[in-house]
Amino acid sequence: MRERAGERAARYLETTSRSLRMLKKKKSDAPVPSSRLDHMLELARGYTQDAKHYLDKRKPVTALACIAYAEGLLDALKFLELAEF
């Protein structure tokens, strides 16, 4: 069966939104100011909202690109051990 961009974007939107709700910032020895971490989280939230907007406007490829950016930012925070889900 062939997967559609809209279906994939909707699934990613759901899982990324859940991750954002569950996210907990971690204390770290890394020299990352809290303001930078907060900015990255705001970007992830913004890209998630953009994905929802584009999905609602029936632009699934753009929605998929937006949610992929959001997911990438969250993955980076997790890999740097600055956040957990």
N, C-alpha and C positions, 0 to 999 in steps of 0.2 A: 504494500500500500504506500502511496506517495504522501509525504507529509507536506503540509502547506505552511507558508511563512506565518500566516495569521494564527494558526493553531500552536505553532512553536512559540511565537511571541506571547500568546496568552498563557501558556504553561510557564515560560520564563518569568513573566510578569507576576504570576501567582507565587512562585518560589522565591523570587527576589523580594517581593513585598513582605513575605513571611520572614525572610532573613532580616530585613530591616526592622521589623517589629521585635524580633528576638535578640537583636544585636546588643552586646554588652561591650563597652570599651574596657580594655585591659590596661593595668598599670604596666609600664615597660621601662626598661633602662635605656631604651633607644632615645636619642636626642631629638624627639619629634614634639614640637609644641602642641599643646591641646587644641589651639586654634586651627592648626593645620589639619588635625584629625577631624575636627568639627566641620571644616570646609570640605574635606573629602566626603564626609557623610552627607552633607547638603547636596553636593554634586550627584551622589548616588541617588538620593531621594528625587532630585530634579530630573535626572535621566529616567527614573522609574515613572514619574508623572508624565514626562514627555512620551514615553512608550504607551501609556494608557491613552493619552490624547490621540496619538497617531493610529492606534488600534481602533479607537472609536471613529476616527475619520476614514477608516478603511484604507489605511496606508501601512499594510503589515510589514513590508520590508524595512521601512523607516522605523517602525515600532521595534522590530527585531534588532536593528542597529542600536537604538537607544537603550534597550534593556540589556544588551550585551555589554555596553559601556558601564552601566550600573553594576552588573554582575562582576565585571573585571575589577572595578574599584573595590568592591567588597572582598573579592578574592585576594587582592593585594594587601588589604588591611589584615586579613586572616593570616596570610603567609608571613607578614611582618610581625605577627603576634601582637597586633595593636587592638584587635577585636576578636570576639568569639560569638558564635551563634547557637 
